[in-house]
């Protein structure tokens, strides 16, 4: 029998989702099949990246090694490792070198010198060479090295500001990659390049006959991939206004659009190594991810007939990523609103007898948490949309308060979560932060404000020149919409965000003083002038589109810099910052805190040593959530 729920004030529910349980959970950033014998994935454990190897003929997995932290550091990271059927090639977080290590047994060996940073290694079909992205002293390029590390690395493509996602032709005769230059971001405009491989005696090969086959300054190209039979090169383009999948016939040199649904088939390329589709081993099908209102679904596309079919993956998985296909099936990172992060695979074989997995089954290989809580402990997000202040439509995900033990009294307080970027999106993945609040009796609205990805290029471009306007307005109008639905207490609304979302928090508290009961700002932007001057290379010209180029747009930079209007803040605010942040340096928050102290505004400020742009260490995350809970009880629940 079910026990009757106890009535208790919203925000004071005892929650089984504790700060330490959140801090000790870990996430996954990639998964790949390694031949017929292994599945390999990368776990983020505290501030360390660990490669895990699962032999398919053994019941237990093992860590690849105990010494290295695997993390590529080109830009925001990603492209941390690649595999062959017998080895792993990974980027070491400390040295920036690429290491090779056997999957079965054996020690890692550096194959590149320890200078700069490497990412996105890919191994040639004959396993003799490794192509990768390299960054050193602000200069990026494509580099080739032999897989044993006997030669000094050779620069094979340069001249652009950024390189991403190199791939080999299956016969080793050519390669492809993505490149672009300032002031573009990868969702603004990139090009897809193709080059032939020229072998040389007593030297590493070179690239010849380089050509651009797709993309331009206003078209975003993502993820090139050769078909296993070597006849075609697939890629994703937003030429139609949505990221769609295309095929390029290498012999006929013709392009063919393969998906047409007005939904996204890619996510913005903030990091290296994202995979949104994969060929079947026989080159007859594509397996791809489709994004609709924050939900991510798995589809199969028959390349001959053009027929699409959504695959019968369990409905509880509403977010999928890093698709990788082999004869063993489809490997994926997966989660859902009520399902914590997992590594799974889905069998695609017609004949179950040829597969290591049961026919049409889903296999769980790893879990990011202990999963001791039942699904009903978590709130199930709902995709919503509402009309903004000026009549425009905004999108988001709404989480109602959820507890198996308690029910609330009157209406619940609302926590508005603003994603970073700001050119990013909140997905219907498992969100520990949202569940931390809902399990304590808060409603949560994750705002995919105008300018977010996931809703086409037109929606994405709405933030151009409007950063600090639409993101703020859509947070406020979202709260008012929910108030009109009778679901929340409009007198107890809070706003929280990190990075670009932290900037939105500061602007919201300034532009709408008294509307929010409190704000929580993580490593937020306070001064657009110093951000433009001090941020890392990847975003050096990001503000050119969000606000306008300097010096012409100097007046806009001043209007959108919270530091110049911090005297308008009157609501309590909690600020958190990593001491080693190179994206939004610590001085951005120091200057805001100094003004808050001078004016006597209620606030807390925590600076975490050895943390950068985003928190990784277990002790940091535990303290962060403990601090938030105390802050909200003092300034919202008991105020």
Phi, psi and omega per residue, in radians:
X1 nan 2.553 3.108
X2 -1.496 2.369 3.069
X3 -1.328 2.522 3.106
X4 -1.195 2.402 -3.121
X5 -1.210 2.562 3.112
X6 -1.558 2.487 3.058
X7 -1.447 2.267 3.096
X8 -2.661 2.596 -3.107
X9 -0.974 2.357 3.044
X10 -0.962 2.451 -3.140
X11 1.601 -0.192 -3.127
X12 -2.067 0.234 3.105
X13 -1.178 2.389 2.997
X14 -1.268 2.255 -3.028
X15 -2.015 2.418 3.026
X16 -1.311 -0.163 3.124
X17 -1.605 1.613 -3.031
X18 -1.610 2.788 3.089
X19 -0.978 -0.694 -3.112
X20 -1.254 -0.566 3.100
X21 -1.168 -0.619 3.072
X22 -1.203 -0.684 -3.085
X23 -1.209 -0.533 -3.072
X24 -1.611 -0.177 3.025
X25 -1.239 2.808 3.094
X26 -2.423 2.849 -3.080
X27 -2.061 2.998 3.141
X28 -2.054 2.495 -3.130
X29 -2.058 -0.231 3.092
X30 -2.880 2.759 3.053
X31 -2.621 2.415 -3.124
X32 -2.567 2.467 2.945
X33 -1.301 2.479 3.060
X34 -2.068 1.609 -3.107
X35 1.097 -2.510 -3.100
X36 -1.716 -0.028 -2.929
X37 -2.016 -0.266 -3.020
X38 -2.447 2.648 2.851
X39 -2.077 2.341 -3.029
X40 -2.220 2.349 3.085
X41 -2.450 2.900 -3.114
X42 -2.015 2.155 3.114
X43 -1.845 2.398 3.023
X44 -1.693 1.809 -3.129
X45 -1.925 1.906 -3.051
X46 0.922 -2.180 -3.117
X47 -1.720 0.392 -3.101
X48 -2.192 2.392 3.039
X49 -1.714 2.185 -3.036
X50 -2.142 2.174 3.039
X51 -1.448 2.279 3.136
X52 -1.986 2.337 -3.123
X53 -1.955 2.194 3.091
X54 -1.991 1.790 3.013
X55 -1.146 2.286 -3.048
X56 -1.263 -0.271 3.113
X57 -1.781 0.230 3.130
X58 -2.267 2.651 -3.085
X59 -1.359 -0.420 -3.007
X60 -2.026 2.574 3.047
X61 -1.608 3.001 3.083
X62 -2.590 2.699 3.036
X63 -1.258 2.473 -3.138
X64 -1.088 -0.764 3.067
X65 -2.750 2.962 -3.107
X66 -1.890 0.034 -2.983
X67 -1.760 -0.739 -2.920
X68 -1.693 2.625 2.936
X69 -1.833 2.073 -3.046
X70 -1.582 1.975 3.091
X71 -2.892 2.119 3.055
X72 -1.394 2.522 -3.039
X73 -2.141 0.521 3.005
X74 -1.482 2.064 -3.077
X75 1.087 -2.250 3.121
X76 -1.492 0.088 3.100
X77 1.724 -2.788 -3.055
X78 1.531 2.913 -3.076
X79 1.110 0.802 -2.976
X80 -1.372 -0.514 -3.092
X81 -2.733 2.907 2.969
X82 -2.524 2.907 -3.072
X83 -2.328 2.692 2.820
X84 -1.991 -2.967 3.134
X85 -1.297 -0.152 -3.082
X86 -2.335 -0.153 -3.050
X87 -2.465 2.791 2.969
X88 -2.026 2.389 3.016
X89 -2.007 2.105 -3.033
X90 -2.356 2.730 3.094
X91 -1.625 2.249 3.124
X92 -1.525 2.240 -3.068
X93 -1.136 -0.529 -3.047
X94 -1.463 -0.828 -3.060
X95 -1.618 -0.396 -3.041
X96 1.425 -0.006 -3.118
X97 -1.410 2.797 2.962
X98 -1.692 2.282 3.107
X99 -1.964 2.634 3.019
X100 -2.015 2.358 3.114
X101 -2.516 2.350 3.106
X102 -1.121 2.590 3.120
X103 -1.323 -0.589 -3.075
X104 -1.330 -1.058 3.089
X105 -2.871 2.795 -3.124
X106 2.220 2.766 -3.063
X107 -1.562 2.685 3.082
X108 -1.249 2.605 3.132
X109 -2.332 2.257 3.097
X110 -1.236 2.292 3.095
X111 -1.945 -0.073 3.039
X112 -2.252 2.654 3.095
X113 -1.147 2.801 -3.106
X114 -1.562 1.290 2.976
X115 -2.542 2.522 -3.098
X116 1.171 -2.767 3.139
X117 -2.378 2.490 -3.127
X118 -2.051 2.648 3.123
X119 -2.699 2.852 3.043
X120 0.923 0.891 3.060
X121 -1.185 2.415 3.032
X122 -2.350 2.405 -3.024
X123 -1.740 2.407 3.133
X124 -1.142 2.705 -3.100
X125 -0.996 -0.556 3.118
X126 -1.500 0.013 3.079
X127 1.169 0.294 -3.129
X128 -1.524 -0.469 -2.990
X129 -2.320 2.749 3.071
X130 -2.229 2.206 3.071
X131 -1.816 2.388 -3.107
X132 -2.698 2.912 3.062
X133 -1.583 2.375 -3.141
X134 -2.270 2.478 3.123
X135 -2.318 2.262 -3.124
X136 -2.636 2.154 3.110
X137 0.894 0.766 3.058
X138 1.425 0.061 3.133
X139 -2.001 2.194 3.141
X140 -1.905 2.654 -3.140
X141 -2.860 3.030 2.963
X142 -1.736 2.384 -3.052
X143 -2.260 2.545 3.102
X144 -2.050 2.436 3.081
X145 -2.482 2.649 3.026
X146 -1.315 2.650 -2.995
X147 -1.230 -0.200 3.075
X148 -1.694 -0.174 -3.141
X149 1.317 0.415 -3.115
X150 -1.353 -0.553 -3.123
X151 -1.710 2.830 2.994
X152 -1.383 2.448 -3.104
X153 -0.936 2.545 -3.087
X154 -2.077 2.186 3.071
X155 -1.284 2.193 -3.071
X156 -2.055 -0.257 3.067
X157 -2.648 2.278 -3.118
X158 -2.705 3.111 3.098
X159 1.894 -0.351 3.055
X160 -1.745 2.834 -3.118
X161 -1.317 -0.514 -3.051
X162 -2.477 2.554 3.065
X163 -2.304 2.602 -3.063
X164 -2.726 2.588 2.917
X165 0.962 0.953 3.017
X166 -1.186 2.540 3.117
X167 -2.470 2.588 3.083
X168 -1.676 2.517 2.907
X169 -1.161 2.498 -3.071
X170 -1.081 -0.325 3.090
X171 -1.746 0.042 3.065
X172 1.329 0.210 -3.035
X173 -1.637 -0.187 3.112
X174 -2.738 2.993 3.069
X175 -2.530 2.881 -3.136
X176 -2.440 2.778 3.131
X177 -2.853 2.980 3.063
X178 -1.871 2.457 3.071
X179 -2.526 2.722 3.072
X180 -2.861 2.981 -3.113
X181 -2.376 2.840 3.022
X182 -1.007 2.594 0.095
X183 -1.560 0.138 -3.072
X184 -1.205 2.592 2.840
X185 -1.728 2.847 -3.026
X186 -1.126 -0.293 3.059
X187 -1.601 -0.067 3.079
X188 -1.519 -0.992 -3.112
X189 -2.912 2.187 3.096
X190 -2.410 2.952 3.077
X191 -2.219 2.601 3.074
X192 -1.757 2.126 -3.089
X193 -1.964 2.568 -3.123
X194 -2.276 2.408 3.135
X195 -2.545 2.652 3.057
X196 -1.565 2.711 3.130
X197 -1.716 2.226 3.075
X198 -1.959 2.073 3.125
X199 -1.356 2.540 -3.132
X200 -2.296 2.499 3.096
X201 -1.291 2.381 3.076
X202 1.016 0.464 3.118
X203 -2.722 2.850 3.059
X204 -1.246 2.649 3.122
X205 -1.076 2.859 3.074
X206 -2.124 2.889 3.043
X207 -1.763 2.359 3.133
X208 -2.311 2.894 3.087
X209 0.892 0.838 3.113
X210 -1.206 2.391 3.112
X211 -2.535 2.621 3.052
X212 -1.638 2.187 -3.062
X213 -1.970 -0.167 3.103
X214 -2.846 2.696 3.064
X215 1.620 2.844 3.085
X216 -2.888 -2.860 -3.057
X217 -1.177 -0.321 -3.092
X218 -2.148 0.240 3.111
X219 -2.211 2.252 -3.108
X220 -1.680 2.134 3.084
X221 -1.923 2.389 -3.086
X222 -2.376 2.535 2.941
X223 0.886 1.409 2.950
X224 -1.288 2.575 3.133
X225 -2.717 2.170 3.087
X226 -1.383 2.525 3.046
X227 -1.238 2.588 -3.124
X228 -1.007 -0.495 3.118
X229 -1.453 -0.033 3.049
X230 1.368 0.125 -3.051
X231 -1.555 -0.445 -3.010
X232 -2.379 2.738 3.035
X233 -2.104 2.061 3.099
X234 -1.587 2.723 3.049
X235 -2.833 2.945 3.104
X236 -2.011 2.330 -3.120
X237 -2.371 2.560 3.063
X238 -1.836 0.517 -3.122
X239 -1.015 -0.511 -3.132
X240 -1.522 -0.086 -3.032
X241 1.796 -0.155 3.055
X242 -2.325 2.562 3.083
X243 -1.248 1.907 -3.121
X244 -2.055 2.763 -3.126
X245 -1.611 2.368 -3.141
X246 -2.212 2.747 2.998
X247 -2.100 2.368 3.060
X248 -1.956 2.066 3.117
X249 -1.335 1.995 -3.031
X250 -1.184 -0.462 3.126
X251 -1.493 -0.846 -3.087
X252 -1.441 -0.289 -3.107
X253 1.009 0.806 3.115
X254 -2.111 2.637 -3.130
X255 -1.887 2.508 3.122
X256 -2.428 2.163 3.083
X257 -1.320 2.352 -3.033
X258 -1.959 -0.427 3.082
X259 -2.097 2.570 -3.014
X260 -2.355 -0.225 -3.132
X261 -1.063 2.393 -3.105
X262 -1.394 1.167 3.018
X263 -2.419 2.945 -3.128
X264 -1.524 2.541 3.083
X265 -2.102 0.339 3.090
X266 -2.783 2.855 3.029
X267 -1.945 2.745 -3.101
X268 -1.083 2.490 -3.019
X269 -1.448 1.136 3.046
X270 -1.197 -0.504 -3.090
X271 -2.269 2.892 3.047
X272 -1.288 2.743 2.867
X273 1.433 0.137 3.115
X274 -1.197 2.395 3.097
X275 -2.172 2.160 -3.092
X276 -1.981 -0.153 3.121
X277 -2.713 2.931 3.066
X278 -2.753 2.568 3.061
X279 -1.310 2.620 2.923
X280 -1.233 2.723 -3.120
X281 -0.999 -0.491 -3.132
X282 -1.611 0.085 3.102
X283 1.182 0.176 -3.095
X284 -1.581 -0.273 -3.086
X285 -2.386 2.772 2.925
X286 -2.059 2.390 2.968
X287 -1.852 2.199 -3.020
X288 -2.445 2.850 3.125
X289 -1.822 2.370 3.116
X290 -2.103 2.302 -3.053
X291 -1.894 2.120 -3.140
X292 -2.330 1.978 3.073
X293 0.916 0.654 3.110
X294 1.572 -0.149 3.081
X295 -1.656 2.454 -3.118
X296 -2.071 2.182 -3.066
X297 -2.076 2.723 3.140
X298 -1.797 2.214 -3.130
X299 -2.192 2.750 2.968
X300 -2.053 2.373 3.114
X301 -2.091 2.084 3.046
X302 -1.371 2.068 -2.994
X303 -1.296 -0.372 3.122
X304 -1.406 -0.854 -3.079
X305 -1.570 -0.358 -3.075
X306 1.380 0.123 -3.099
X307 -1.341 2.343 3.095
X308 -1.804 2.606 3.070
X309 -2.554 2.224 3.041
X310 -1.339 2.222 -3.079
X311 -1.377 2.549 -3.010
X312 -1.388 0.976 3.031
X313 -1.279 2.618 -3.104
X314 -0.914 2.322 -3.085
X315 -1.071 -0.360 -3.109
X316 -1.231 -0.325 3.091
X317 -1.530 1.817 -3.108
X318 -1.886 0.017 3.029
X319 -2.401 2.320 3.137
X320 -2.377 2.622 3.132
X321 -2.768 2.878 3.037
X322 0.962 0.857 -3.127
X323 -1.055 2.363 3.102
X324 -2.518 2.233 -2.990
X325 -2.068 2.419 2.975
X326 -2.583 -3.043 3.086
X327 -1.077 -0.328 -3.129
X328 -1.407 -0.255 3.137
X329 2.296 -2.805 -3.141
X330 -1.879 2.054 3.063
X331 -1.632 2.456 -3.058
X332 -2.594 2.662 2.802
X333 -1.564 2.361 -3.016
X334 -2.503 2.626 2.986
X335 -2.846 -3.095 3.097
X336 -2.745 3.049 -3.139
X337 -0.957 -0.591 -3.137
X338 -2.046 0.285 -3.115
X339 -2.246 1.957 3.106
X340 -1.075 2.920 -3.041
X341 -0.974 2.404 3.108
X342 -2.456 2.788 2.870
X343 -1.842 2.143 -3.095
X344 -2.280 2.934 2.930
X345 -2.430 2.653 -3.112
X346 -2.189 2.172 -3.095
X347 -1.291 2.385 -3.121
X348 -2.110 0.183 -3.063
X349 -1.397 2.481 3.033
X350 -1.321 -0.606 -3.139
X351 -1.876 1.880 -3.080
X352 -1.074 -0.419 -3.106
X353 -1.210 -0.299 -3.141
X354 -1.643 -0.025 -3.061
X355 -1.928 2.618 3.045
X356 -1.304 -0.216 -3.098
X357 -2.016 2.719 3.089
X358 -1.067 2.687 -3.106
X359 -1.072 2.312 3.077
X360 0.919 0.714 -3.101
X361 -1.931 2.797 2.995
X362 -1.938 2.239 -3.138
X363 -1.970 2.310 3.086
X364 -1.691 2.120 -3.101
X365 -1.732 -0.553 -3.098
X366 -2.712 2.645 3.131
X367 -2.217 2.441 -3.087
X368 -1.402 -0.263 3.084
X369 -2.350 3.069 3.105
X370 -1.242 -0.336 -3.131
X371 0.942 0.685 3.100
X372 -1.365 -0.247 -3.137
X373 -1.604 2.410 3.080
X374 -1.209 2.796 -3.081
X375 -1.011 -0.574 -3.106
X376 -1.216 -0.121 3.047
X377 -1.262 -0.328 -3.036
X378 -1.879 2.629 3.075
X379 -1.435 2.403 3.116
X380 -1.630 2.004 -3.111
X381 -1.188 2.638 3.135
X382 -2.173 2.280 3.083
X383 -1.288 2.231 3.129
X384 -2.311 2.867 2.988
X385 -2.500 2.719 -3.102
X386 -2.631 2.892 -3.134
X387 -1.553 2.234 3.129
X388 -1.340 -3.099 -3.051
X389 -1.098 -0.568 -3.095
X390 -1.790 0.253 3.113
X391 1.660 -0.208 3.118
X392 -1.238 2.746 -3.107
X393 -1.658 2.331 3.054
X394 -2.062 2.761 -3.078
X395 -2.177 2.816 3.076
X396 -3.069 -3.137 3.069
X397 -2.116 2.274 -3.113
X398 -1.925 2.297 3.076
X399 -2.003 2.142 3.042
X400 -1.439 2.689 3.045
X401 -0.991 2.503 -3.064
X402 -2.539 2.242 3.058
X403 -2.676 2.525 3.042
X404 -1.499 -0.098 -3.039
X405 -2.012 -0.615 -2.978
X406 -2.113 2.700 2.939
X407 -2.246 2.672 -2.992
X408 -1.596 3.043 3.093
X409 -2.055 2.260 -3.106
X410 1.130 -2.335 -3.085
X411 -1.935 2.696 -3.056
X412 -1.523 2.595 2.950
X413 -1.161 2.767 -3.093
X414 -2.084 2.225 2.990
X415 -1.811 2.091 3.074
X416 -1.667 2.152 3.113
X417 -1.841 2.224 -3.126
X418 -1.956 2.170 -3.108
X419 -1.256 2.840 3.086
X420 -1.393 -2.929 3.120
X421 2.062 -1.596 0.088
X422 -1.385 -0.101 3.136
X423 -1.401 1.343 -3.105
X424 -2.632 -2.894 -3.091
X425 -2.764 2.567 2.959
X426 -1.633 2.236 -3.107
X427 -1.843 2.881 3.067
X428 -1.447 0.973 3.040
X429 -1.709 3.069 3.083
X430 -1.241 2.168 -3.064
X431 -2.062 1.671 -3.117
X432 -1.008 -0.614 -3.115
X433 -1.155 -0.790 3.119
X434 -1.101 -0.723 -3.119
X435 -1.210 -0.519 3.038
X436 -0.999 -0.739 -3.121
X437 -1.364 -0.814 -3.060
X438 -1.103 -0.607 -3.127
X439 -1.259 -0.198 3.072
X440 -1.776 0.004 3.069
X441 1.792 0.314 3.046
X442 -1.756 2.499 2.850
X443 -1.436 2.668 -3.114
X444 -2.298 2.341 2.987
X445 -2.091 2.024 3.020
X446 -1.631 2.036 -3.005
X447 -1.611 2.093 2.925
X448 -1.715 1.272 -3.029
X449 -1.072 2.886 3.071
X450 -0.985 2.305 -3.003
X451 1.858 -0.201 3.075
X452 -1.307 2.771 3.022
X453 -1.506 2.979 3.110
X454 1.773 -0.117 -3.067
X455 -2.293 0.415 3.100
X456 1.634 2.818 -3.091
X457 -1.103 -0.674 -3.103
X458 -1.042 -0.786 3.109
X459 -1.158 -0.717 -3.131
X460 -1.077 -0.655 -3.081
X461 -1.394 -0.112 -3.113
X462 -1.104 -0.386 -3.122
X463 -1.463 -0.120 3.120
X464 -1.081 2.060 -3.081
X465 1.385 -0.099 -3.037
X466 -2.076 0.242 3.098
X467 -1.159 2.283 -3.043
X468 1.657 -0.094 3.079
X469 -1.975 -1.218 -3.066
X470 -1.111 -0.700 -3.129
X471 -1.092 -0.699 3.108
X472 -1.216 -0.849 -3.103
X473 -1.056 -0.700 -3.099
X474 -1.232 -0.501 3.041
X475 -1.181 -0.762 -3.133
X476 -1.191 -0.812 -3.114
X477 -1.179 -0.505 3.071
X478 -1.128 -0.716 3.093
X479 -1.141 -0.729 -3.141
X480 -1.150 -0.628 3.100
X481 -1.098 -0.803 -3.136
X482 -1.161 -0.591 3.063
X483 -1.095 -0.717 3.107
X484 -1.134 -0.442 3.088
X485 -1.438 -0.093 3.119
X486 1.309 0.389 -3.026
X487 -1.760 -0.285 -3.034
X488 -2.393 2.877 3.079
X489 -1.625 1.837 -3.045
X490 -1.156 -0.267 3.118
X491 -1.484 -0.100 3.134
X492 -2.297 1.211 3.114
X493 -1.926 2.321 3.101
X494 -2.124 2.792 3.132
X495 -2.356 2.407 -3.060
X496 -2.475 2.454 3.095
X497 -2.948 2.791 3.118
X498 -2.126 2.572 3.117
X499 1.082 -2.039 3.059
X500 -1.073 -0.593 3.067
X501 -1.169 -0.557 3.056
X502 -1.164 -0.650 3.029
X503 -1.052 -0.769 3.115
X504 -1.061 -0.663 3.091
X505 -1.044 -0.848 -3.118
X506 -1.101 -0.777 -3.140
X507 -1.132 -0.671 -3.133
X508 -1.136 -0.728 3.126
X509 -1.169 -0.534 3.116
X510 -1.372 -0.777 -3.031
X511 -1.398 -0.411 -3.117
X512 -2.291 1.026 -3.122
X513 -1.049 2.342 -3.140
X514 1.564 -0.306 3.119
X515 -1.264 -0.724 3.141
X516 -1.681 2.401 3.103
X517 -1.267 -0.545 -3.130
X518 -2.865 2.828 3.072
X519 -2.296 2.619 3.074
X520 -2.227 2.018 -3.029
X521 -2.025 2.112 3.094
X522 -1.895 2.131 3.088
X523 0.597 0.968 -3.067
X524 -1.519 2.823 3.116
X525 -1.513 2.218 3.103
X526 -2.026 -0.416 -3.086
X527 -2.313 1.869 -3.083
X528 -1.181 -0.517 3.126
X529 -1.143 -0.879 -3.114
X530 -1.236 -0.530 3.069
X531 -1.077 -0.809 -3.137
X532 -1.050 -0.566 -3.089
X533 -1.497 -0.484 -2.938
X534 -1.983 -0.247 -3.038
X535 -1.222 2.985 -3.089
X536 -1.264 2.950 -3.003
X537 -1.003 -0.722 -3.041
X538 -0.950 -0.645 -3.044
X539 -1.958 0.332 -3.083
X540 -1.018 -0.557 -3.112
X541 -2.081 0.286 3.126
X542 -1.037 -0.670 -3.098
X543 -1.213 -0.265 3.113
X544 -1.030 -0.600 3.116
X545 -1.655 -0.595 -3.106
X546 -1.250 -0.608 -3.104
X547 -2.187 -0.612 -3.083
X548 2.241 2.748 -3.140
X549 -1.299 2.570 3.025
X550 -1.552 2.596 0.103
X551 -1.570 -0.063 -3.047
X552 -0.991 -0.627 -3.056
X553 -1.726 0.394 -3.071
X554 -1.000 -0.645 -3.125
X555 -1.147 -0.587 3.104
X556 -1.224 -0.716 3.113
X557 -1.013 -0.711 3.138
X558 -1.205 -0.742 -3.137
X559 -1.109 -0.525 -3.067
X560 -1.796 0.213 3.098
X561 -1.720 1.891 -3.084
X562 -0.978 -0.475 -3.074
X563 -1.077 -0.496 -3.107
X564 -1.435 -0.134 -3.099
X565 -2.300 0.347 -3.077
X566 -1.130 -0.303 3.116
X567 -1.205 -0.191 3.097
X568 -1.438 -0.278 -3.119
X569 -1.235 2.208 3.107
X570 -2.244 -0.133 -3.102
X571 -1.693 2.668 -3.131
X572 -1.039 2.511 -3.102
X573 -2.508 2.417 3.040
X574 -1.932 2.290 -3.065
X575 -2.159 2.352 -3.131
X576 -2.285 2.442 -3.015
X577 -2.594 2.454 2.988
X578 -1.509 2.336 -3.076
X579 -1.139 -0.541 -3.041
X580 -1.806 0.377 -3.107
X581 -1.165 2.115 3.101
X582 -1.779 -0.190 3.109
X583 -1.428 -0.939 3.027
X584 -2.132 1.625 -3.048
X585 -1.025 2.704 -3.062
X586 -0.980 -0.529 -3.103
X587 -1.095 -0.364 3.098
X588 -1.100 -0.725 -3.142
X589 -1.468 -0.570 3.121
X590 -0.980 -0.735 -3.079
X591 -1.189 -0.631 3.110
X592 -1.189 -0.783 -3.112
X593 -1.080 -0.665 3.115
X594 -1.041 -0.709 3.126
X595 -1.233 -0.680 3.106
X596 -1.086 -0.724 3.130
X597 -1.128 -0.718 -3.113
X598 -1.110 -0.600 -3.084
X599 -1.677 -0.046 3.097
X600 1.261 0.479 3.110
X601 -1.340 2.290 3.127
X602 -1.016 2.216 -3.117
X603 -2.817 2.815 2.913
X604 -2.257 2.657 -3.113
X605 -2.468 2.115 3.111
X606 -2.150 2.213 3.058
X607 -1.951 2.196 -3.056
X608 -1.814 2.109 3.099
X609 -1.131 2.614 3.058
X610 1.037 0.449 3.040
X611 -2.087 2.556 -3.133
X612 -1.924 -2.324 -3.092
X613 -1.528 1.512 -2.983
X614 1.952 2.505 -3.018
X615 -1.762 2.378 -3.081
X616 -2.106 -0.584 -3.000
X617 -1.261 2.476 -3.106
X618 -1.001 -0.799 -3.097
X619 -1.174 -0.549 3.090
X620 -1.163 -0.847 -3.075
X621 -1.125 -0.713 3.117
X622 -1.080 -0.815 -3.136
X623 -1.121 -0.670 -3.141
X624 -1.016 -0.869 -3.118
X625 -1.240 -0.615 3.053
X626 -1.058 -0.745 -3.117
X627 -1.154 -0.722 3.136
X628 -1.091 -0.774 -3.102
X629 -1.069 -0.776 3.128
X630 -1.158 -0.713 -3.121
X631 -1.076 -0.810 -3.098
X632 -1.216 -0.645 3.084
X633 -1.099 -0.672 -3.111
X634 -1.273 -0.748 -2.964
X635 -1.825 -0.148 -3.140
X636 -2.135 -0.992 -3.009
X637 -1.246 -0.787 -3.100
X638 -1.747 0.094 -3.084
X639 -1.305 nan nan
